[in-house]
Amino acid sequence: MKITLILAAHRQDPLLKRDPFMPLSLPILASVAPEHDYTLIDMLWEPEKVNYDTDSEIIGISMRQSAEATAFELADEFTKRGKTVILGGAQASAMPLRAKEHARTVVVGEAEELWPILLKDYENKELKDFYVCSPVPFTAENHTIYQQKEMPNLSNLPTPHRHLFKRKYTFDLTFASRGCPIACDFCMVSDIFGTKLRFKPIDDVVNDIKNFKNFYYILDDTVFGRANCYDYYIELYSKIAEIPNKKYWHGQANLDAASTEKGREVIKMAAKSGLIYAAVGLESVNTTTLKSSGAYNKMGINSKSDPLKQMKDNIAFIQSQGIIISGWFAIGYETDSLQTYYDTLAFCKETNIIPVFTPIRALPGSRLWNKMVAEGLVNSDPSALSNIEHPQLSPDMVLKGMNETAKKGFSASAHWERLKFYYKTFKKSEKNLNDVIYKLIFAQITQRKMGKIVKEENNHIAKEIGTNF
């Protein structure tokens, strides 16, 4: 069969024509049912390639929350033209019944083992309304359902068909594990991928990386792992470090590994294997918020320590290994105020991390969403800054906080101060002068790109609600 797979993206997405990462989910789908003829479209780079008159029988659309409206628009148009539309991705998994209003079939959860079954059912004219991968019972009245109750085994997965993307990306993507035991209230990772960590065989990960010609990004929820799997990551990074012509890589991480001796071994080995940059979900400098959201559990804070001091110490250790950190904060919990923006920026300045602030949004289906619905605090206005009503923060105050902190956090002087800090750090952590110079250049480029994306996202948000900064 001819199949078109589309990674949907909003036409105003700040990453449009900028996202350096090759999508991974679509090449994975093509690899698990390789007998078909696939066309892959990444709308962040090639929205013009969406062809409503394609001769593909099946149109598969993967969507994130920010791309939901675009995905539904695509799905409706393809359906009008007689195509069989399949919706999947994180947002479809979070709101499957809403997605079903726009598609013949919806995939919920991980699709590696569902996709071949779905295609066979289509060929046999037995296509179901929902294909679900989850141990949690799934019910949808008056709909047909196929449910796989065990999460996929990550052994013996085929190599993703990355060659189907014709353009060159800066970063390839791979992963070593799935799942997250922390279950922050605002996050859907634990709901979609489970609370138990599952691992790919180490040699499979290493062999995948050996084929990369570019930099790469390891998609694990935290590339430092958790206490019960530190040995896995130490072995993984030891083997990656042995690959000839080592390439630098990125990942997202938690702070807790830096608070234990074994965790610090993981961080050291990750740096040795080429980790140059970690995006860390710090979420808040308000300890009340950290505790209520569940994010406290990933900061590496023990009961006797000062929480913010422990976070700063953990950050400092990761940086001491030559790893650049960006801190990601979601502001807008009920305990936050306008001052929270300035306190968070001061924290970032003190720790020399790249600041990224976003208004808190409750993802439909998350524990935070359910709590806000129960309390009647959900804002249903799609143009609102946040979908959570706040007792203190008005939209104008949020815009003021985001704008001022973005200007100060990405000013020329802020860039320079961080560069000076990392220059001193790299001189201590790197033995080779070329590595020091390379990492400094990387730090400068990353700061500039991140600053541009943050400011454009702020402007986009302001336009959405009809306000100018």
N, C-alpha and C positions, 0 to 999 in steps of 0.2 A: 504494500500500500504506500501511497504518497502521504506523508505526514508533515505538517508545519508546526514547529514548536516556537512559541514566542515568549520572551521575558518582557512582560509589560512594564512600562515606565511612564509616569506623568510627563506631559509635554513641557511642564515648567520645572521639572526636577533639576535641582542645582548641580547634580552630577551628569547632566546631559552633555555628551561629548567630552566628559572628563573622567568617568569611572575607569580606573586603570586595570580593573580585575576582570579576567575572563570568567563569565558565568560557568558554574559547575553543574547545576541541577539538570539542565537540558542535555549536555553531553552524556551525563550518566544515564538518562532515559534512553537515549539513542543506543547506548552500549548494551543495555540489558535486553533489547529486542532488535538486534542489528540487521535482521533480514528485510527491514523496510527502508524506504527511500525518504530521508529526512532533509528538511530545510530548517535551519536554526536562525532566529532573528533576535538580536539584542536591541530593544528599542531605545536604550540609552545612547546607542551609537548609530543605529540605522532604522529609525522609525519610518523612513521613506520606503523601506523594503516590504512593509506590510502590504500584501497584495490581496485584496478582497476577491479578485477573480482567479485566484490560484486553482490549479487542478488537484490540489491535495484533498483527500477525503476527510481527514481528521485535522482539526486545529486544536492544539494543546496550548493553553495560556497559563503561565505561572505568574502569580501576583503577590506583591507585598501590600501592606495597608495603604501606603502612599500612592499605589498604582491601581487601587480598586476601581475607581470611576473609569479609568482608561481601559482596564481589562473588561469591564462590563460593556463598555461601548464597543470594543472589538468583538466580544462574544455575540452581542445582539446583531451586529452587522453581518458577521459570518453566518449566523443562524438564518438570517433572512435569505441568504444565498444558498441555503440548503446544505451547509457544512455541518458535520458533527463536532460540536465544541466541547472540549474537556477543560474544566478549570481546576487548577491546583495551586500549590504554593502556600506560604504561611497564612495569608489572609483567608484563603478558601478553607484552610483547616480550622481557622478560628471561627469563621462564620459560614459553615457549609450550607445551611438552609437558604441564606441570602444569596450565596453563589449559585445555588441550584436554579434560582429564578432566571438566570441568564445563560445556563448551559444545559446540554443534554446529560452530562455526567460530571460529578465532582469527586476529586481525589482528596482524601483527608489523611494527613500524616505522610510518612516516608513512602516513596513510590517505587523503589527498585524492584520489589517483588510483586507489587500490584500491577505495574505497567504491562508486562507480558500477558498477564491474565486478562486484563481489560481489553487488550487488542485481540486476543483469541475470542473473547465473548463478542466483540464487535463483528468479527468475521463470521461467527456462528449466529449472528442476529439475536444474541442473548445479552446485550449490553445492559448493565445495571445503572441505577441512578447514582449510587454512591459506592466508591471503593475506599475502604477504611483500613488503616493500619494503626491499631490501638488496642491495648488490653481492656480499656474502658468500654462498657457496652454502648453501642451507638444505635439510637432509635430515630426514625423519621417516618411518621405515619404515612401510609399510602405510597411509599417509595420502596423500590427494590434495592437491596444492600448486599455487597460482598464484604465481609470483614475478616481481616487477618489479625488475630489477637496477640501474636508474638511479634516483638520488634525484630527487624531484619538482622540476620547474622552478617557481620561485616567481613567475613572471610571469603576469599575466592570471588571478590567482585571483579568484573571485567574493567579494563582501562577505559575511562571516559573517552568518548569520541570527540576530543577537542578539535580535531582537524576540520570539523564541520563549520567552525567559525573561520571565516576567510581573512578577517582583519587581524592585525597584530595588537596584542595587549601587553602592557608593561608587566603584569603579574599573572602567573598561573595560580590556580587554586587546587588544594588537596585537603584531606582531613585525616586525622588519626583516630579520633573518637567522636562519639555522639552521646548526648544525654547530659543532664545537669542536675545534681542532687540539691541545689540551693533553693530553687523555686521562689525567686523574688516575686512579689505580688504583681508587679507591672509587666512581667516577662512571660512569654509563651513557650520558651525553649523546653522546659520540663514537661509541659503538656503535650507538645508535638513529638519530642524525641525521648521522653521518659526521664525519670529521676535516677535511673541506674546507668552508669557509664558503660558503654560498649566500645570495643577497640578493634581496629583493623590490625592484622598481623604486621609486625614491625617491618618485615622485609617487603611487604606489599607497598607500604608507605615510602620506604627508601627507594624501591625500584621505580615508583611513580616519579619521585623527585629527580632521579637520575636522568630522566628523559626531558626535564625542563631546560629550555634555553634561556628563559627569562628569570627575573626575580619571582618569588612565589609567596603565597599567603596560606598558612595552615588554619583551617576554618574551625578548629575546636573551640568550644565555649570558653575554655581557658587553656592556653598552651603550656601552662605550668602544672596542669592536672590538679588532683586532690590527694590528700595524704595516703589513701589506699591504693594509689596507682603511680606514685613517684618513681618506683623502679622501672615501670614501663617507659616513662618519658626519659629517664636517664639513659636507658639502653637505646631508645629511638634516636636521641640527639647525639649519642656517641657514634652511632652508625652514620648519621647524616654528616657529622663532622669529618668522617673518613672519605666522603665522596670527593673525587678530584675536582679542581676548579670550583671551590665552594662559592655558592651564591647567597646573597643576603636574602632574608625573608622576614615577613611580618606576621603578627597574630594578635588576637585579643587575649587579655589575661586578667586574673584576679591578684590581689595583694597577699592572700593568705600564705602562699608558698614561702614568701620572704620572712615569715615569722618562725620558721622551724629550720633546724639544721639540714634535714633531708630535702626539704623544699628548696633551700638555697643551693643544694647540689644540682637540682633540676634547672634552676635559673642560670647557674654558671655554665652548665652543659648546653643549655639553649643558646646562650650567647656565643659559646665556642662553635656551635654548629652554624651560626650566621644570623641569629635573631638580632635585628637592628632596631626594630620599632614595635612597641606594644600599645594597643588601644585598651585602656583600662576603664571599665565601668565603675567609677567611684560614686556615682549617683548623687551624693549629698555630703556636705560638711556638717549637716545637722544630725547629731547622733540619734535624736528621737525619730527622725525620718528613717535613718538607716535601720533602726531596730524594728519599726513598724512595717517596713517594706520587705524585710528579710535580707536586705543587702549587707547587713552587719556581719553575716556569716562568711562573707567572702573577703573581708578586709584584714583577717589575721589579727583580730583584737582579742587579747585575753582579759579575763575578768578583773585583773588587778591593774591594768595599764590605763593611761589616759588615751581614749580612743583616737583623737586626732594626732597626738604625738606618735602613737603606734603606726598609724597610717603613713605619716611622714617618714618614719624610720624605714618602713617597708618599701616605700617609693625610693628612698635614698639608696637602699641596697640594690634594687633592680637597676637604677641608673648607674651605680658604681661598676656594673658589669658591661657598661658601654651600650646600654639599651635606652633609646629615646622613648618617652612616655607622653601620650596625650590622655588627658582626663576627661571623661564624659559624664556630665551631670544633668539630671532631670529635675528641674525646679518647678514647684507648684503644688507640693503637698500642703495640707492644711496648716502645718507648723512652719511653713515658709512665709517670708515677707519680702519686700523690696530689698531689705538689707541683706537677705540671703545671697543675692547676686554679688554684692560687693564683698561679703565675707568669703564667698567661694573664689572670687577672683584673687583675693589676698592670699588664700591657700595655694592657688596655682602659681602665683608669683613667688611665694616663699619656697615652693618645691620645684620650681622651674619646669613645670609640666605645661604642655600645650592645652589651653582651655577650650572645651566645646560644651556649650550650654544649650539645652532644648527645653521648651515647656513640657511638663509632664502630660502624657496622653495615656489614658487607660485603654489598652488593647482589648477589643471585644473578646470575651471568653476568658480573660485573665481574672485572677482573684481580685485585683484592684477594681476591674470593671464591675464584677459582681457586687463588690462592696459598695461602690458608688451608686449602682442601680438600686440596691436595697435602701440606701440612705437618701435617694432622690436627688443626687448631686451630679447626675450626668447632664452635660450640656449637649443638646441634640443639634445645635447650629453647626453645619459643616464648615462654616467659615471662621469659627471661633479659634482662638489661639490654643486653647486646651478644651478637651471634652469633659473637664471636671470643673464644676462651680467652686470658686474659691472665696472664703469669707473676707480676705484682706486684699488680695492681689487683683486689681482691675486690669483689663486688657492694656490700657495705656501704661500702667505701671510695669507690666511684663515687657512691653515693647521698649520702655525706657531702660529697664534693667538689661535686657538683651543687647540693645544698641550700645549703651555706654560701656558695658563690659567687653563687647566685641572690639570696639575702637581701642580701648586701653589694652586689652589682652593681645591684640595683634598690631599694636603700634610699632614703629621703627625701633623705639627704645626697648620695648618688650622683646622683640626679635633679637636685638643685640645682646641683651642680658642673658637670654637663654643660650645664645651661641657661645658667649664667653664661658658660661657654666659648662656646656658640653665640651668645649675645647679642653678645659682643665680635666674634665672627666675622661675624655678619650685619650689624653696624654698618659693617664695612669693605667687605663684598661687595655690599651692597644700597644703591641710591641713594634708594629710596623707603621712608619710615618705615612705611607700611602693609605693605610686604613684610617688613620686619624683624619687625613684630608678628605677622603671619600665620605666618611661619616659626617663631617662638618658640612660638606656640600649637600648631603642628603637631608640633614637637619634644617638647613636653610630652605631648600626646595619644599620640604614637607610643611614647614611653618607658613610659607607663602601660599601654598595651595590650600591648606586648611583654613587660613584666614580668609581667602577669597570665597571658599565654599560657605563658611559660616556667615559672612556678610551678605552673600547673595541669598542664602536661606532666610536670613532676617528680613531682607527686602521683599522676598517672595511672600513671607508670612504677613508683612505689613500691607502689601497689595491685596492679599486675600480678604483682609478685614477693612480695606478702604482707608488705610492710614499711611502717611508718608513719614519716614524717619527724618 
